[in-house]
């Protein structure tokens, strides 16, 4: 593609689509198709024209783009399963602030907690959002039925931008995935390296990634998995999960010497109930939590060893991916990024007690 030289004064003025077409030696419709996604030009040529136009200093008219796609001005929808007191809501708040700082209006939409609203229909929420035509949708939802997935697919086909985060989705869109398997593997390896061989783990039964992490760590140390300890139940309301877990733990005739607990808040409740029953952490049982929220430091009289979830990194990557699409800085194939946490060792883990 031939690009004509432009003077400094020409670069400073606002380039029109006609100017760019003349400079690149292509038609006006080709330049338009490169930024709108319409037309029949090949994807490779579309990307080449778009990049060349941006290098010349051209920026597509935002109003014209919205007329083509009939998208709402400056509106982004943040979609999640439910709001909690943990990392899920923290990420949403960070995303909302980051997008607001860039001039976008980001509204939060909860699809409904599957525990408290088992009859919730996420496809209804997503369909309504699609009809409202936001510029983009940022979605965090563990499971989507086929109807909801089709609604998201249709949203993308109509010119909207979709970024999925935390868990992978079998859909052609940008994704920022938190590596739950590695996160759990690191936590279990820490306990195994300290000498623990009888380890329990509390997690949702559908969290296949964390189960893989547990099994991988155990296999490396030749430790068999005790199924009754792998999916220790989290019963009742979320706020009471730690207490229920402690009651279950204390009911076991042979107790693990260490427990992995998803969510710092659940781990705090677990420790509090154990202490009321006369057990000590980590002298009688080690506890390792996940996420490393501020509660891991101040929520208990024992500071929690925790496998972190890098919420700021996840929020930043999601915001960057979305805005690069909205602002025309990226129009290639869907991108997928894997984000990993790390282990922070504190007071709640120690070698197993001597028998």
N, C-alpha and C positions, 0 to 999 in steps of 0.2 A: 504494500500500500504506500503510495507516494504522499508525503506530508510536506506541504509548502512551508518555507521559512516565514516567520512572522517577526515583525519588529517589536521592540520593547513597548512602544506606544500602543501597538495593536493588541498586545497581550493584556494591557491594563484595562482596555475598554471591555464592556460586556459583549462577549461573542454570541451571535445568534446561530440558530441551527443552519441557516443558509450560509453563514460565514464558514462554519465548520465543514459543511458539505463541499464547498469550493476548495478549502485548504486540503482536504483529504482526497479530493477527486472522486467523490461518490455522490449519490443522489441524496436529496433531503430526506426522502422516505427511509433510506438505509440508516442514516444517523438517528432518525426517530425510532426505528425498530430496535436499534442497539440499546436504547434506554427504556423503551416501553415493554419490550418483550414480544410485541406484535410483529406481524409480517412472517415471511417464510425464509429469511436468510439463515444460513447455517450457524450453529452456535459458535464455532470458531471465528467466523467472520464477525458476528455480532460482538464478541468479546474484544476482538482486535480493533474494531471501529470505536467501541466505547472507551477503551484505554487510550487510544490515540486522541480522541476528542478531549478527554480529561487532561491529558498532558499538554494540550494546546491552551487549557484554561477554561474550557467550556463547562458550564454547569446547567443541567436541564432546568427549565422553568418549573418550579414546584406546583404552581397552579395548573399548568398544562398537564402535568403528570396526574394530578388528582382528578382532572376532568376525564382523562383516559380511563382510569381505573375506578372512578367514582369513590375514592377513599376519603375518609374523614381527615381533616387537617390536624396534624400534630397529635393524633390519638393512638395510643398503644394499649392493648389489653393484656394484663398479667393474670394468668389463669392457674389455679392450684387446686389440689384436692380439698383442703381445709386449712384453717388458720390454727396455729398451735402456739405454745410458749417456747418453742425451740427454733432450730435452724431454718425451718421452712419459712416462717414469718420473717425472720431476720433477713433472709435472702430477698424476699419480696420488698421489704422496706428499703434495702440497699438499691435494688433495681429501680424502684420508684424514684428514689432520690437522684440516682445517676441519670435517668432519663429526663427527669425534671430539670436538672442542671444543664441539659443539652436542649431544652426548650420543648420537650414533649410532655403531653398530658397522659399519665399512666394510671389507669384505674385497675383495681384488684377485684377479681371475681372468683369466689370459692364454689367448687362443684358440689361440696357436701362430703362430710366425713362418712366413709363406708360403715363405720361402727355405729354412729348415731343416726345415720340416714341411709339405711340399706336400699331403699327404693329410689334414691336420687338418680336422676337421668342426666348425665353430663352432656349428652348430645343436644339436649334442649338449650343449655347454657351456651354451648359452642355455636349452635345454629343461630341463636339470637345475636351473638357477637358477630358472626359472619355477616348477618344482614345489616348490622350497624356500620360495617365497612371500616374498621380501624386500619391504620397503616400496617400494623403488625400485631401478632399475637405471640406472647411468650408463655409457654405452657409447662407445667409440672404436674403430672398425673400418673400414678403408678399403672393403672389399667384404663384402657379406652375400648369401648365396644366398637363394633364395625361401623355403626351409624356415626358415632362421634369422629372416628378416623376419616370417614368419607367427607364429613363436614369440614375438617381441617384441610383435607386434600383439595376440596372445592375452593376453600378460601385462598389457597396458594394459586390455584389455576386462574382465579379471578384477579390476580395481581397482588394479593396480600403477602406479607412476609411472616414466616413462622420460624421461631426458635424453640426447640424442646430442650429441657435441661434436667439434670440429675439422673434419670433413668433412660435407657435407649428406647427409641420408637422406630418401628419398621415403616418409616415414611420418608420420602425424599425432602428433607429439610435440614437446616443447620442444627447441630446438637452439641451441647456441653454436658458430658457424662461424668458423674462422680464415681470413681473406682471403688465401689463398695467391697469387691472381693479382696483387693489389695489392702484396703483399710482394715478389714477383719483379720486377714492373714497376719499383718504386722502386729495387731493386738494379741492374737493367740500365740504367735512366735515369742513375744515378750514373756508371756506366762510360762511357756515351755522352757525357755532358756533359763528361767529362774528355778526350774526344777519341778514345776507342777505337771502332773500327769492325769489328775482327776479334775477336769475342767467342765463347767457347765456354761451354757450360752443361751440368753433370752433374746429372741428375735421373732418378727412376724413369720409365719410359716411359708409365705409366698416370696420371701426375700432370697431367691435362689443365688444371688451374687454373694451374699454374706455366708450362706451355707457352703459355697465353694471355697471361700476363704478359710473357713474353719477346717474343712476336710483337707485342704492343701497343707496347712500348717501341721495338722496332726499326722498326716502321712509322712512328712519329712522327718518327724521324730519317732515314727513307728508306734504311735499311740492310737489305740482303737477308739472309735467314736461311740460314746454311750448315747443312744438315741433319746433315752428319757431325760438326758441332760442337755441335748442339743437344742431342742425347742421348748425350753422351760416356758410355761404359759405366762402370758401377760393378760390377765383377766380384768373385767370391770372397766371403769372409766380410766382414761389416760392418766388423770391426776392421781389415781389410786394404784397404778400399775406396779409401782415399787413395793408397796405394802403387800399386794397379792403375791408378788414374786418371792418376797421374804417368807411369807407363810408357806408357800410351796416348798421353798428351800429347806425350811426347818422341819417339814413333814417327811423329808426323805430319810430312810433308814441309814443310807450311806451317802453322806453329803460330799459334794465336790470341795476341793481345797481352794478353788478360784472360780469366779463367775465373770463372764463377759456380759455386759448389759448395754443394749442400744438406748441412747438418749441419756444425757447427764442427769436430767430431772428424775428419770426412773431410777437411776443408780443412787441418787441422793435419798429417795424414798425407801429404797431397798436397804441402804445402810442404816437409816434412822430406825426402821422396824427391827432390824437385826440387833441393834444396840439396845433397844428396849427389851429384847428377849435375852440380853446378857451376852451376846456374841460381840467379838471385837474385830475391827478391820484395821490393819491387815493381819493381825496376829492369828485369828481363827480362820479367816477366809479373805483372800485377796479379791478385790473388785476392780475391773477395768471397764471404763465407760467409753462412749463414742460421741464425737462432735466437738468436745472442748469448748463449750460455751462459757461465758463468765461464771455460770453457776458451778462449774467444775472447781473453781477456786474458792468461792465464798458460800456455796450452798450447804456445806456440811462441815463438821469439825475435822474431817479428814479430807485433805485436798485430793482430787481424783486424778489418777493416771488415766489418760484419755487418748484415743486415736482421733486426730482432728479431722474436721470437715472444713476445708478452706472456703468459707462462705463468701468472703470478699473477692477472691479470685474467680469463683464461679459466677458471681454477679457481674464482675467486670467483663469476663469473656462473653457472657450472654448479651450484655448491653452493646459491646463492640460488634459482635456478629450481626445483631439486629440493625444497628445504625449504619453499618457498612452497606447493608442491603438497601435500607430506606434512602440513604444519601447517594446511592449510585456508585459507591466505591468498590463494590463486589457484585458480580452478576454471574459467576461461574457455577460449577457444580456444588451441591450441598457439602458442607464441611462438618467434620466431627472431631471434637477435642475431648481427650480423656484427662481429667484432673485428679490428682492424688493428694492425700493428706499426709500427716506424719504422726509419730508417736511422741507424746509428752509424758514423761515419767514423773510421778509425784509420790504421795504418801500411801495411796490405797492399795499398792501391790508390794509384796515381799515374798521371799522363798516360802514354800509350804511349811506348816508347823511340823515339828518332829513328832513322830508317833511314839 
